[in-house]
Every structure is written in structure tokens, then in C-alpha cells.
Amino acid sequence: MKFPAGTAVRVKDAWPEALARLHLRTPHYLRGRTGRVERYLGSFPNPEDIAFRRPAAPRELYHVVFDQPPVWDEGQAGDTLMVELFEHWLENTDGQA
């Protein structure tokens, strides 16, 4: 586990599906956004590989919380989104992966 609960993380602002035939499991609307790790969920097979019936190495999965108003341009202060994100799509907010 790389990110303990409470760690501020950024979803990588990467678009590899534009370069290759990929099935990514990270919502476009969260790429580049900063959130906070709520909890570690465990290690699960990488769904990006499962989608193409490739061997799927285990990846670490987290619940990450985001403030809702900046994401959707609606809601009130204190409204949040909780999303399951795999570790390889997250980076420390200081830019260290």
C-alpha cells in the first residue's frame, strides 16, 4: 500500500487510450483532479487487462474522495464524490509517483 488514508493524491492526467487500443477504468472527469485517500481496499486483478482477456497482475485499489463542486460545477461546500481508483492512476500531489 503506497497511499495511507488521508493522503492527498492527484489522478494522473494521462490519455493513453488516444495512442493505443486500451480500456481504461479511470473516469475522464477526474483526470488531473486532486482528492484524498479515504481507505485502502486491497489488491485486485487489473481490469484494464481483464477487458482484453490478458493476464491481469494485481493492483492496489483505493477509495478516493473529491470535493464535488469543482468536479461537476454544482453542489454545495462539503458535498463529495467517492470513487474507486487503482494506485497506478494516482500520484502524490507533490508530483512524486
Steps between C-alpha positions, in 0.01 A plus 500: 500500500657824382239753616368482858162650590509878500764530225431773245529356150452615142348284230753482218404722208595238244312402184671181379182374336557764232825322406403136522205267527445514874207456734567729793308492824573857612222753442595778258334762721746427784827512304718778638278546807623489857331294768572324828542129566214384720606136534702223346275227358751226421669350197294397197571383142556793265169554313687668213647157422188300581307698235723345232532157663867556574669374816411757766761583760361611836473876557430693820153660519389800708191702582590859412279793602467817288322827573194488274452868402825531299434169319138555393463879538209435734436412860585670825814526707543169679345289220738224390546219250657169601658301217694173485836563331798275442839607632668518160265789412590702809794723586597704805393861471867598517542322164678193634345180364 
